[in-house]
Amino acid sequence: MKGYRGVLVAFALSPLAAMAQVPVMEGSSNNGSNAVYQGSSVTQQTQAGLSSEGQLFQQLYQLQQEVTLLRGMLEEQSYKIKQMEQDQLDRYKDIDSRLSGMNSAPASGSGGASPDVADTQEPAANAGASAAPPDPEREKLMYDASFDLVKARDFEKAAQAFTAFLRRYPDSQYAGNAQYWLGEVYLVQSDLESAGRAFAQVISRYPDHRKESDAMYKLGDVERRLGRDDKARELFQQVISKYPDSSAAQLAGRELSSLN
């Protein structure tokens, strides 16, 4: 009985003795690792003075502490992941609800195809009557959500999203990019006429925009596909003349070589 009491006393006092022996490690930000390290030091330093039963209790206590630490870290990471997923879901719900309201409005007719897509105005981009006041935060939200649809290869919804964006924020800092990507979406869908109108709008409405050289090259490519080689040559030459150091100019040079 006395021996057993001695074990309990030693076990109860062992954390205090260990705290006096464990050195404090400064300058480290990894609190979780230090906690496990110091706990290991406690175990090693106190086990020598304990019986086998005391050592067993001490090891069990240490394991419980480590499990608690790891469980807390796992719960924190799980919470962060769930929060990110919820934010993404809310973001898509927001853009879907706004698109539903905008798409319910009567769409302006596109009319017949013009002989030259570069001279045709894009109806969606010119519907300025429904333009909303500038709102950089909402503009970025709506543009990012539209571009996410492109990355998801949902091109039909992406075209609707970019069209709605341009109607609502025609003068946004993201409008030039939105207009360009609308052309790319139409091009992927093999809608050459709509693609040409969208690329032409980048050139006419957003001059000197960073996507202008790409839009000019893409418009030339559309004209070439439609069999209008003279117009295609003119556009390719404009790219090379205005943006000689751009990648679009290199592509335009190759197209010119194939047309000659």
C-alpha positions, 0 to 999 in steps of 0.5 A: 500500500505504501509503495502504491501511494508513493507511485501516486505521489510521484505521478502527481508531482512529476509534472511540477518537477518536469516543468522546473527541468524543461528549458524554455525555447525562445524565438520559435513560432511553432507552438504545436511542435514545441508542445509535443517536444516539451511533452516528450522531454517531460516523459523522458526526464520523469520516467526514470524516477517512476515505477512501471505503473507510473511510467504507463500513466505518464505515457498515457497522459502524453498520448492524450495530449498529442491526440488532443493537439492533432484533433484541434489542428484537424478541426481547424483545417476542416473548418477553413475548407468548409468556409471556402466551399460555402463562400464559393457556393454563395458566390455562384448563387449570387451571380446566378440570381442576378443573371436570371433577373437580367435574362428575363428582360427582352433581348434586342434583336441581332438582325441580319449578318453584315458582310463585314463583322468588324463594322457590326456593332455588338448589341449586348455591349451597346445596351447602355440604358440598363447600365448600373453605377460603378461598383468595383467590388460587385464588378469584380465578383461578377467578372470573376464568376463569369470567367469561372464559367469559361474555366468550367467549359460551360460556354453557353452560360459564360456567354450569357454572363459576360453579356450581362456584365457588359450591359450592367457595367459597360465602363468597368475596368474589367469591361475590355477583358469581358468583351474579349472573352465573350469573343473567345467564347463565341469562337469556341462555339463556332459562332464566327459572326458573333465572335467577330462582333465581340472582338471588333468591340474591343478595338472600337470601345476600348482602344489601347486596351491590353487585349487589343492586340489579341482582339485584332489578331482574333478578328483577322482570324475570324475574317480569314475563316469566313473567306474574307482574305483581304480584310484578314490581311489588313487586320494582320498587318495592323497587328504587326504595325501597332504591336510589333513585339507582341505574341499576337504580331508573331501569330499574325506574321504566320497567318500573312505568310499562309495567305500570300 
